[in-house]
Amino acid sequence: MRLSKTFLPAVQSHRISLFYNILNNIAEGVFIVNDEGVIEMINPLGVTFFGAPAESLLGQKWFYFLTSQYYEQYQDIFANWKNNQNQPLSHGPKEVVINRIDGTLVEADLSLSFLPTSMTGITPLFIGVLHNLSQHKAQYRELRKQAYTDQLTGLPNRYDLEQKLGECWNQCINNHQPLSLILIDVDYFKTFNDQYGHLNGDKCLQKIARVLQDCLPSNDSLAARYGGEEFVLILPHCPVQGAELVARHIQKAICALKFTDMQLDAHLSISVSQGIACNQGGQYRTPEALIFAADTALYRAKADGRNRINLGL
């Protein structure tokens, strides 16, 4: 446990020494600051949150290490307390992001409390307790990614598609903007699988997924795997003419795909059938109706000979 010189007079009793020995061994980052936010004490685990030796931290204002969105908030908390000292300060736990000396970021839970004057004397002191959330956050983000991502193609899965479609639908309806949807089916994919094997079939779908990503017209567009060999493109703010142009780019790019890297014939090619539906002016009442219209258009494209683009009514 490291103490600044200004803090030493407040820790003379055996009880206080015992208290700080406990803090020194507790499995949380702990620091103590004065009413200016200046660090008076920090335990070894607390030092790891800031990424600097304890000696260089003592005397510095702790909230200088917070990222900007939290820095001003905690600066205001201390300023407000100084103007109203009869109210004991107790804040948190709250998630914060600490900008360490080396520039790396640490996500943490922070609780901040006023220490009783029976322990500190007349000097106002506050104790901060930090719990590292970085590993938990990383695990959560990875689990979330897995829940929303198709593992084969890396595209958003059907669950994520439905969430994004609902969001885009509401946004476009509220802003009176068109919303187009393209439903895509790989032609004769079962034959491809049967002839070249499921492993090559998977690689084929991965190639198609990359084409769809490359053909997206804007950052707010989305390509997702709908299921099996079917894919969906969501095109917010895109009229039917723009959606048709995107579909033609897709058709051309997929027909040009080569499979020699999979040791298949250089002349081998595949194609896709596409159905387009666009909600512009409120002709569809729900996102599900928009999908149904695109699916109907896709069915007609396949019935008309495949490798075609059909516009929904």
JOHU-V512295 format. One record per run of one state. SS is the DSSP state (A for helix, B for strand, O for the rest). FROM is the first residue (numbers start at 1). LEN is the number of residues. If there is no record, write none. Layout:
BEGIN
ss: (SS & SS)
from: (FROM & FROM)
len: (LEN & LEN)
END
This chain:
BEGIN
ss: (O & B & O & A & O & A & O & B & O & B & O & A & O & A & O & B & A & B & O & A & O & B & O & B & O & A & O & B & O & A & B & O & B & O & A & O & B & O & A & O & A & O & B & O & B & O & A & O & A & O & B & O & A & O & B & O)
from: (1 & 2 & 4 & 5 & 9 & 14 & 26 & 29 & 35 & 38 & 43 & 44 & 51 & 54 & 58 & 61 & 62 & 66 & 67 & 68 & 84 & 90 & 100 & 105 & 115 & 117 & 121 & 125 & 133 & 134 & 149 & 150 & 156 & 157 & 158 & 175 & 179 & 187 & 189 & 197 & 198 & 216 & 222 & 228 & 230 & 237 & 240 & 256 & 260 & 263 & 272 & 280 & 287 & 304 & 309 & 312)
len: (1 & 2 & 1 & 4 & 5 & 12 & 3 & 6 & 3 & 5 & 1 & 7 & 3 & 4 & 3 & 1 & 4 & 1 & 1 & 16 & 6 & 10 & 5 & 10 & 2 & 4 & 4 & 8 & 1 & 15 & 1 & 6 & 1 & 1 & 17 & 4 & 8 & 2 & 8 & 1 & 18 & 6 & 6 & 2 & 7 & 3 & 16 & 4 & 3 & 9 & 8 & 7 & 17 & 5 & 3 & 2)
END
